[in-house]
Amino acid sequence: MEIVHQLGQKLKQNIANVIVGKEREVDLLLTALLASGHVLLEDVPGTGKTLLAKSLAASLSLSFQRIQFTPDLLPSDLTGIHYFNQKDGEFHFRPGPLFARIVLADEINRATPRTQSSLLECMEERQISIEGRTMPLESPFMVLATQNPVDNQGTFPLPEAQMDRFLIRMKLGYPSSAEGVEILKRTAAAAGSLKPGEPARTATAEEVLEAQRLCGQVRVADDLLGYIVALAEATRSHDETALGISPRGTQALLRAAQAYAALQGRDYVLPDDIKQLLLPVWSHRLVLRKRHEAGSHAERILTGILNGIPVPSEKELESGVK
C-alpha cells in the first residue's frame, strides 16, 4: 500500500500550502476520495469549507465545476439540457456541471428539494438519466457539498435519502490560536490579495483510480466485519433512534476503513480505523425519534454504543484474516 500512502502524503502536503492545520479533516477528505465516496462539509461561515474543497480539486488533474446552490436553481441547471440547433435543424445535448469529475455543491441546502433530488442518481449510481436516456459519468467522480447548519432562513434541510449518499460528514471547527496566527501571517504576506494561492496539480485520474483499486484489496478480518454489524445492530435497537444504520451504512464504514488503512500504508484494517471513522461516517445517517436533537446528540449515541460493544481481540483478528 506504499503507492496509496505516497499519494496521500503528496496530496496532504500540497493542500497544506493553502489550508492551515486541519490534518484530520484532510485525512477524512482523502479517505472519501479513495473510497469513491462523497463529503458533506458542515460548519459556520468563514471556517474554510469551500477553500478546503477547492484545494482538493485543484490538487487533482480532474475536471472541476463549482455550483452555487440557490432557491431558483433548476435540476436542468445541474444535469444539462437538450437544445435545438438551428444550423443543422437537430437537437443537441449540452452537459451540465454534474458531468465534471469533481463537483463542489456550495451551500447545498439553499436549493429546493426538487433540485437536490437531481443529485441522488449521480451520487449513488454514477450516471444521469435525462429524457429516457442514461449517460454514465467518468470515474473518479466525487461530490463535495457545503452547508451552514445555523442559518435556517431560505434553506431546505436535506432529506434522509440525500444524507445517506454522503460517505462522510465533517465539521472543520475554528482554528487553534497558533493556526489563527499563521492564517493572519499568510494573509499579510499576500500583499492585500483576497484570493489565496492554489495548490499545484499533483495527481492524475489514473493515479486516483489505481489507488482506489488498491484500497479495495485491503484485508478485513471476519471478526471486524462482525464488529461493524454489531455496532449497526446496536443503533437499530437503541431507544432514541427511529432509524438505525442500514446495510449501506455498514458498507460505507467498511470502504472508508479500507481507504483509511491504505493511507496509513497498511494492507489490513485495525479496530482503531473503525473507531476513528464511526462518527464521521454514521452520525448523519441516524434518524432520531426527537429529530430536533440531531447532530451532536447522534454523536453522543454512537459514542455510547462504541464504548459498549467489545472490540475483537488480536488473536481473533489474526484467525479471521487467514
C-alpha positions as a LaTeX table, in Angstrom:
\begin{tabular}{lrrr}
\hline
Residue & $x$ (\AA) & $y$ (\AA) & $z$ (\AA) \\
\hline
Met1 & 0.00 & 0.00 & 0.00 \\
Glu2 & 3.03 & 2.23 & $-0.29$ \\
Ile3 & 1.63 & 3.72 & $-3.52$ \\
Val4 & $-1.54$ & 4.85 & $-1.73$ \\
His5 & 0.44 & 6.17 & 1.23 \\
Gln6 & 2.76 & 8.21 & $-1.00$ \\
Leu7 & $-0.18$ & 9.62 & $-2.98$ \\
Gly8 & $-1.89$ & 10.64 & 0.26 \\
Gln9 & 1.24 & 12.32 & 1.60 \\
Lys10 & 1.74 & 14.19 & $-1.66$ \\
Leu11 & $-1.83$ & 15.49 & $-1.65$ \\
Lys12 & $-1.73$ & 16.45 & 2.03 \\
Gln13 & 1.48 & 18.43 & 1.60 \\
Asn14 & 0.02 & 20.16 & $-1.42$ \\
Ile15 & $-3.22$ & 21.11 & 0.36 \\
Ala16 & $-1.20$ & 22.33 & 3.36 \\
Asn17 & 0.18 & 25.10 & 1.14 \\
Val18 & $-3.29$ & 26.66 & 1.26 \\
Ile19 & $-5.05$ & 25.19 & 4.31 \\
Val20 & $-3.55$ & 25.83 & 7.76 \\
Gly21 & $-3.81$ & 22.82 & 10.08 \\
Lys22 & $-6.91$ & 20.58 & 9.72 \\
Glu23 & $-4.80$ & 17.41 & 9.29 \\
Arg24 & $-7.60$ & 15.11 & 10.44 \\
Glu25 & $-10.14$ & 16.80 & 8.17 \\
Val26 & $-7.78$ & 16.45 & 5.19 \\
Asp27 & $-7.30$ & 12.76 & 6.07 \\
Leu28 & $-11.08$ & 12.28 & 6.05 \\
Leu29 & $-11.37$ & 14.08 & 2.72 \\
Leu30 & $-8.73$ & 11.83 & 1.14 \\
Thr31 & $-10.36$ & 8.77 & 2.71 \\
Ala32 & $-13.62$ & 9.64 & 0.97 \\
Leu33 & $-11.82$ & 10.23 & $-2.34$ \\
Leu34 & $-10.08$ & 6.84 & $-2.25$ \\
Ala35 & $-13.26$ & 5.09 & $-1.06$ \\
Ser36 & $-15.18$ & 6.54 & $-4.05$ \\
Gly37 & $-17.42$ & 8.49 & $-1.67$ \\
His38 & $-18.84$ & 11.98 & $-1.29$ \\
Val39 & $-18.31$ & 14.51 & 1.51 \\
Leu40 & $-20.61$ & 16.96 & 3.28 \\
Leu41 & $-18.70$ & 19.86 & 4.89 \\
Glu42 & $-20.86$ & 21.42 & 7.56 \\
Asp43 & $-19.89$ & 24.40 & 9.69 \\
Val44 & $-20.42$ & 28.09 & 10.29 \\
Pro45 & $-19.38$ & 30.61 & 7.61 \\
Gly46 & $-15.72$ & 31.56 & 7.30 \\
Thr47 & $-14.14$ & 28.34 & 8.57 \\
Gly48 & $-12.72$ & 27.32 & 5.18 \\
Lys49 & $-15.24$ & 24.77 & 3.91 \\
Thr50 & $-15.24$ & 25.97 & 0.31 \\
Leu51 & $-11.49$ & 26.64 & 0.35 \\
Leu52 & $-10.75$ & 23.09 & 1.51 \\
Ala53 & $-12.97$ & 21.60 & $-1.20$ \\
Lys54 & $-11.41$ & 23.80 & $-3.88$ \\
Ser55 & $-7.90$ & 22.95 & $-2.65$ \\
Leu56 & $-8.53$ & 19.23 & $-3.10$ \\
Ala57 & $-10.00$ & 19.79 & $-6.56$ \\
Ala58 & $-7.03$ & 21.99 & $-7.53$ \\
Ser59 & $-4.62$ & 19.24 & $-6.44$ \\
Leu60 & $-6.14$ & 16.75 & $-8.88$ \\
Ser61 & $-5.79$ & 16.82 & $-12.65$ \\
Leu62 & $-9.54$ & 16.30 & $-12.98$ \\
Ser63 & $-12.34$ & 18.40 & $-14.44$ \\
Phe64 & $-13.93$ & 20.58 & $-11.76$ \\
Gln65 & $-17.18$ & 22.52 & $-11.51$ \\
Arg66 & $-18.48$ & 24.69 & $-8.71$ \\
Ile67 & $-22.24$ & 25.18 & $-8.37$ \\
Gln68 & $-23.64$ & 27.90 & $-6.12$ \\
Phe69 & $-26.95$ & 26.44 & $-4.92$ \\
Thr70 & $-29.80$ & 28.95 & $-4.74$ \\
Pro71 & $-33.61$ & 28.61 & $-4.41$ \\
Asp72 & $-34.12$ & 29.36 & $-8.13$ \\
Leu73 & $-31.70$ & 26.67 & $-9.31$ \\
Leu74 & $-33.40$ & 24.02 & $-11.51$ \\
Pro75 & $-32.48$ & 20.34 & $-11.97$ \\
Ser76 & $-31.65$ & 21.02 & $-15.63$ \\
Asp77 & $-29.11$ & 23.62 & $-14.48$ \\
Leu78 & $-27.18$ & 20.71 & $-12.97$ \\
Thr79 & $-27.77$ & 17.83 & $-15.37$ \\
Gly80 & $-27.84$ & 19.71 & $-18.70$ \\
Ile81 & $-30.41$ & 20.34 & $-21.42$ \\
His82 & $-31.30$ & 19.42 & $-24.98$ \\
Tyr83 & $-31.36$ & 22.49 & $-27.21$ \\
Phe84 & $-32.37$ & 22.99 & $-30.83$ \\
Asn85 & $-29.53$ & 23.92 & $-33.17$ \\
Gln86 & $-30.94$ & 26.00 & $-35.99$ \\
Lys87 & $-27.86$ & 25.41 & $-38.17$ \\
Asp88 & $-28.37$ & 21.67 & $-38.58$ \\
Gly89 & $-32.03$ & 21.53 & $-37.54$ \\
Glu90 & $-31.43$ & 18.95 & $-34.79$ \\
Phe91 & $-31.48$ & 18.75 & $-31.02$ \\
His92 & $-28.15$ & 18.55 & $-29.20$ \\
Phe93 & $-27.31$ & 17.84 & $-25.57$ \\
Arg94 & $-25.42$ & 20.41 & $-23.55$ \\
Pro95 & $-23.93$ & 18.71 & $-20.44$ \\
Gly96 & $-24.43$ & 20.37 & $-17.08$ \\
Pro97 & $-21.80$ & 20.81 & $-14.35$ \\
Leu98 & $-22.56$ & 17.37 & $-12.88$ \\
Phe99 & $-20.61$ & 15.85 & $-15.77$ \\
Ala100 & $-17.36$ & 17.08 & $-14.18$ \\
Arg101 & $-15.34$ & 14.61 & $-12.12$ \\
Ile102 & $-15.14$ & 16.83 & $-9.03$ \\
Val103 & $-18.29$ & 18.82 & $-8.24$ \\
Leu104 & $-18.49$ & 21.42 & $-5.49$ \\
Ala105 & $-22.09$ & 21.97 & $-4.41$ \\
Asp106 & $-21.76$ & 25.17 & $-2.40$ \\
Glu107 & $-24.50$ & 25.77 & 0.22 \\
Ile108 & $-26.41$ & 22.73 & $-1.00$ \\
Asn109 & $-29.29$ & 23.26 & 1.44 \\
Arg110 & $-30.28$ & 26.55 & $-0.24$ \\
Ala111 & $-31.68$ & 24.70 & $-3.28$ \\
Thr112 & $-35.22$ & 23.32 & $-3.31$ \\
Pro113 & $-35.85$ & 19.59 & $-2.71$ \\
Arg114 & $-36.64$ & 19.19 & $-6.41$ \\
Thr115 & $-33.15$ & 20.37 & $-7.33$ \\
Gln116 & $-31.50$ & 18.44 & $-4.51$ \\
Ser117 & $-33.09$ & 15.23 & $-5.83$ \\
Ser118 & $-31.21$ & 15.61 & $-9.12$ \\
Leu119 & $-28.07$ & 14.60 & $-7.21$ \\
Leu120 & $-29.43$ & 11.26 & $-5.97$ \\
Glu121 & $-28.82$ & 9.19 & $-9.10$ \\
Cys122 & $-25.41$ & 10.61 & $-9.94$ \\
Met123 & $-24.09$ & 10.24 & $-6.40$ \\
Glu124 & $-25.22$ & 6.64 & $-5.94$ \\
Glu125 & $-25.07$ & 5.14 & $-9.43$ \\
Arg126 & $-22.57$ & 7.42 & $-11.18$ \\
Gln127 & $-24.99$ & 8.12 & $-14.02$ \\
Ile128 & $-27.55$ & 10.70 & $-15.11$ \\
Ser129 & $-30.89$ & 9.97 & $-16.79$ \\
Ile130 & $-32.38$ & 12.68 & $-18.98$ \\
Glu131 & $-35.47$ & 12.25 & $-21.16$ \\
Gly132 & $-35.22$ & 8.46 & $-21.16$ \\
Arg133 & $-31.50$ & 8.39 & $-21.90$ \\
Thr134 & $-28.97$ & 7.24 & $-19.31$ \\
Met135 & $-25.44$ & 8.63 & $-19.52$ \\
Pro136 & $-22.59$ & 7.30 & $-17.35$ \\
Leu137 & $-20.27$ & 9.68 & $-15.51$ \\
Glu138 & $-16.50$ & 9.45 & $-15.78$ \\
Ser139 & $-14.54$ & 7.97 & $-12.88$ \\
Pro140 & $-13.39$ & 9.09 & $-10.44$ \\
Phe141 & $-16.48$ & 11.13 & $-9.58$ \\
Met142 & $-16.90$ & 13.00 & $-6.30$ \\
Val143 & $-19.38$ & 15.50 & $-4.89$ \\
Leu144 & $-18.15$ & 17.91 & $-2.23$ \\
Ala145 & $-21.06$ & 19.76 & $-0.65$ \\
Thr146 & $-21.07$ & 22.54 & 1.93 \\
Gln147 & $-23.84$ & 23.81 & 4.14 \\
Asn148 & $-24.30$ & 26.24 & 7.01 \\
Pro149 & $-26.08$ & 24.48 & 9.90 \\
Val150 & $-27.00$ & 27.62 & 11.86 \\
Asp151 & $-28.72$ & 29.66 & 9.13 \\
Asn152 & $-32.27$ & 28.38 & 8.65 \\
Gln153 & $-33.65$ & 31.30 & 6.65 \\
Gly154 & $-34.07$ & 30.39 & 2.99 \\
Thr155 & $-32.76$ & 26.83 & 3.43 \\
Phe156 & $-34.25$ & 23.39 & 2.76 \\
Pro157 & $-32.96$ & 20.59 & 5.04 \\
Leu158 & $-31.50$ & 17.61 & 3.20 \\
Pro159 & $-33.77$ & 14.53 & 3.42 \\
Glu160 & $-32.52$ & 11.22 & 4.83 \\
Ala161 & $-32.08$ & 9.71 & 1.35 \\
Gln162 & $-29.79$ & 12.57 & 0.34 \\
Met163 & $-27.78$ & 12.49 & 3.58 \\
Asp164 & $-27.27$ & 8.76 & 3.15 \\
Arg165 & $-25.48$ & 9.40 & $-0.16$ \\
Phe166 & $-22.62$ & 11.14 & 1.63 \\
Leu167 & $-19.89$ & 8.81 & 2.81 \\
Ile168 & $-18.57$ & 11.31 & 5.34 \\
Arg169 & $-19.93$ & 14.39 & 7.08 \\
Met170 & $-17.43$ & 16.54 & 8.91 \\
Lys171 & $-17.07$ & 19.89 & 10.60 \\
Leu172 & $-13.93$ & 22.00 & 10.31 \\
Gly173 & $-14.30$ & 23.98 & 13.52 \\
Tyr174 & $-12.42$ & 27.11 & 14.46 \\
Pro175 & $-8.62$ & 27.16 & 14.18 \\
Ser176 & $-6.37$ & 26.99 & 17.24 \\
Ser177 & $-4.58$ & 30.12 & 18.42 \\
Ala178 & $-1.36$ & 29.13 & 16.63 \\
Glu179 & $-3.27$ & 28.30 & 13.44 \\
Gly180 & $-5.11$ & 31.62 & 13.65 \\
Val181 & $-1.80$ & 33.48 & 13.83 \\
Glu182 & $-0.45$ & 31.53 & 10.83 \\
Ile183 & $-3.59$ & 32.37 & 8.83 \\
Leu184 & $-3.06$ & 36.07 & 9.53 \\
Lys185 & 0.64 & 35.81 & 8.59 \\
Arg186 & $-0.29$ & 34.29 & 5.24 \\
Thr187 & $-2.91$ & 36.97 & 4.72 \\
Ala188 & $-0.40$ & 39.73 & 5.41 \\
Ala189 & 2.15 & 38.11 & 3.10 \\
Ala190 & $-0.39$ & 38.02 & 0.27 \\
Ala191 & 0.12 & 41.77 & $-0.24$ \\
Gly192 & $-3.56$ & 42.64 & 0.08 \\
Ser193 & $-4.79$ & 39.96 & $-2.32$ \\
Leu194 & $-8.06$ & 38.36 & $-1.21$ \\
Lys195 & $-7.53$ & 35.36 & $-3.48$ \\
Pro196 & $-5.43$ & 32.62 & $-1.87$ \\
Gly197 & $-2.84$ & 30.71 & $-3.85$ \\
Glu198 & $-3.87$ & 27.46 & $-5.50$ \\
Pro199 & $-2.15$ & 24.11 & $-4.94$ \\
Ala200 & $-0.28$ & 22.55 & $-7.83$ \\
Arg201 & $-1.91$ & 19.68 & $-9.70$ \\
Thr202 & $-0.13$ & 16.65 & $-8.25$ \\
Ala203 & $-2.34$ & 13.64 & $-9.02$ \\
Thr204 & $-3.87$ & 12.36 & $-12.25$ \\
Ala205 & $-7.11$ & 10.44 & $-12.77$ \\
Glu206 & $-5.11$ & 7.27 & $-13.42$ \\
Glu207 & $-3.27$ & 7.59 & $-10.09$ \\
Val208 & $-6.51$ & 8.10 & $-8.19$ \\
Leu209 & $-8.20$ & 5.14 & $-9.90$ \\
Glu210 & $-5.22$ & 2.89 & $-9.16$ \\
Ala211 & $-5.25$ & 3.98 & $-5.52$ \\
Gln212 & $-8.99$ & 3.27 & $-5.31$ \\
Arg213 & $-8.40$ & $-0.21$ & $-6.75$ \\
Leu214 & $-5.65$ & $-0.93$ & $-4.20$ \\
Cys215 & $-7.86$ & 0.24 & $-1.33$ \\
Gly216 & $-10.37$ & $-2.45$ & $-2.30$ \\
Gln217 & $-7.65$ & $-5.07$ & $-1.66$ \\
Val218 & $-7.09$ & $-4.07$ & 1.98 \\
Arg219 & $-7.78$ & $-7.12$ & 4.16 \\
Val220 & $-10.52$ & $-7.08$ & 6.80 \\
Ala221 & $-10.79$ & $-9.88$ & 9.38 \\
Asp222 & $-14.14$ & $-11.64$ & 9.69 \\
Asp223 & $-14.34$ & $-10.60$ & 13.35 \\
Leu224 & $-14.01$ & $-6.96$ & 12.32 \\
Leu225 & $-16.87$ & $-7.43$ & 9.87 \\
Gly226 & $-18.91$ & $-8.85$ & 12.73 \\
Tyr227 & $-17.85$ & $-5.88$ & 14.86 \\
Ile228 & $-19.22$ & $-3.44$ & 12.27 \\
Val229 & $-22.51$ & $-5.36$ & 12.06 \\
Ala230 & $-22.80$ & $-5.46$ & 15.87 \\
Leu231 & $-22.35$ & $-1.70$ & 16.03 \\
Ala232 & $-25.01$ & $-1.22$ & 13.35 \\
Glu233 & $-27.48$ & $-3.53$ & 15.09 \\
Ala234 & $-27.00$ & $-1.61$ & 18.32 \\
Thr235 & $-28.12$ & 1.60 & 16.56 \\
Arg236 & $-31.25$ & $-0.13$ & 15.27 \\
Ser237 & $-32.38$ & $-1.25$ & 18.74 \\
His238 & $-31.45$ & 1.95 & 20.58 \\
Asp239 & $-34.31$ & 3.63 & 22.44 \\
Glu240 & $-33.58$ & 7.07 & 20.99 \\
Thr241 & $-33.30$ & 6.15 & 17.32 \\
Ala242 & $-36.18$ & 5.95 & 14.86 \\
Leu243 & $-33.97$ & 4.51 & 12.12 \\
Gly244 & $-30.60$ & 2.90 & 12.72 \\
Ile245 & $-27.72$ & 2.21 & 10.37 \\
Ser246 & $-28.71$ & 0.43 & 7.15 \\
Pro247 & $-26.60$ & $-2.13$ & 5.22 \\
Arg248 & $-25.49$ & 0.77 & 3.02 \\
Gly249 & $-24.11$ & 2.41 & 6.14 \\
Thr250 & $-22.12$ & $-0.70$ & 7.12 \\
Gln251 & $-20.72$ & $-0.91$ & 3.58 \\
Ala252 & $-19.74$ & 2.76 & 3.77 \\
Leu253 & $-17.85$ & 2.22 & 7.03 \\
Leu254 & $-16.06$ & $-0.81$ & 5.57 \\
Arg255 & $-14.97$ & 1.06 & 2.43 \\
Ala256 & $-13.85$ & 4.05 & 4.46 \\
Ala257 & $-11.85$ & 1.86 & 6.87 \\
Gln258 & $-10.07$ & 0.17 & 3.96 \\
Ala259 & $-9.14$ & 3.52 & 2.40 \\
Tyr260 & $-8.06$ & 4.96 & 5.76 \\
Ala261 & $-5.82$ & 1.95 & 6.45 \\
Ala262 & $-4.26$ & 2.21 & 2.98 \\
Leu263 & $-3.50$ & 5.90 & 3.55 \\
Gln264 & $-1.53$ & 4.83 & 6.64 \\
Gly265 & 0.45 & 2.42 & 4.47 \\
Arg266 & $-1.24$ & $-0.75$ & 5.78 \\
Asp267 & $-2.89$ & $-3.57$ & 3.83 \\
Tyr268 & $-5.15$ & $-4.55$ & 6.73 \\
Val269 & $-7.81$ & $-2.79$ & 8.83 \\
Leu270 & $-7.43$ & $-2.29$ & 12.58 \\
Pro271 & $-10.24$ & $-1.74$ & 15.12 \\
Asp272 & $-8.88$ & 1.78 & 15.64 \\
Asp273 & $-9.61$ & 2.58 & 11.98 \\
Ile274 & $-13.27$ & 1.79 & 12.57 \\
Lys275 & $-13.33$ & 3.80 & 15.79 \\
Gln276 & $-11.77$ & 6.81 & 14.07 \\
Leu277 & $-14.33$ & 6.76 & 11.26 \\
Leu278 & $-17.52$ & 5.75 & 13.07 \\
Leu279 & $-18.75$ & 9.27 & 13.87 \\
Pro280 & $-17.98$ & 10.97 & 10.53 \\
Val281 & $-19.43$ & 8.04 & 8.55 \\
Trp282 & $-22.50$ & 7.25 & 10.67 \\
Ser283 & $-23.57$ & 10.34 & 12.64 \\
His284 & $-25.52$ & 11.85 & 9.72 \\
Arg285 & $-27.25$ & 8.53 & 8.92 \\
Leu286 & $-29.02$ & 8.11 & 12.26 \\
Val287 & $-32.64$ & 9.27 & 12.40 \\
Leu288 & $-33.59$ & 10.14 & 15.98 \\
Arg289 & $-37.05$ & 9.99 & 17.50 \\
Lys290 & $-36.60$ & 13.61 & 18.56 \\
Arg291 & $-35.38$ & 14.97 & 15.24 \\
His292 & $-34.58$ & 18.41 & 16.61 \\
Glu293 & $-31.81$ & 16.79 & 18.67 \\
Ala294 & $-29.78$ & 15.59 & 15.68 \\
Gly295 & $-26.08$ & 16.37 & 15.22 \\
Ser296 & $-24.16$ & 16.25 & 18.50 \\
His297 & $-26.91$ & 14.09 & 20.03 \\
Ala298 & $-26.35$ & 11.42 & 17.36 \\
Glu299 & $-22.62$ & 11.55 & 18.06 \\
Arg300 & $-23.29$ & 11.00 & 21.77 \\
Ile301 & $-25.41$ & 7.94 & 21.00 \\
Leu302 & $-22.74$ & 6.47 & 18.70 \\
Thr303 & $-20.01$ & 7.11 & 21.26 \\
Gly304 & $-22.02$ & 5.25 & 23.87 \\
Ile305 & $-22.58$ & 2.32 & 21.50 \\
Leu306 & $-18.89$ & 2.27 & 20.60 \\
Asn307 & $-17.93$ & 2.07 & 24.27 \\
Gly308 & $-20.46$ & $-0.70$ & 24.91 \\
Ile309 & $-19.54$ & $-3.14$ & 22.12 \\
Pro310 & $-16.45$ & $-5.28$ & 22.85 \\
Val311 & $-13.60$ & $-4.97$ & 20.36 \\
Pro312 & $-12.31$ & $-8.23$ & 18.79 \\
Ser313 & $-9.08$ & $-9.46$ & 20.37 \\
Glu314 & $-5.79$ & $-9.66$ & 18.46 \\
Lys315 & $-5.99$ & $-13.46$ & 18.27 \\
Glu316 & $-9.49$ & $-13.29$ & 16.82 \\
Leu317 & $-8.34$ & $-10.81$ & 14.18 \\
Glu318 & $-5.35$ & $-12.92$ & 13.22 \\
Ser319 & $-7.50$ & $-16.02$ & 12.78 \\
Gly320 & $-10.11$ & $-14.05$ & 10.81 \\
Val321 & $-7.59$ & $-12.73$ & 8.30 \\
Lys322 & $-6.12$ & $-16.16$ & 7.49 \\
\hline
\end{tabular}
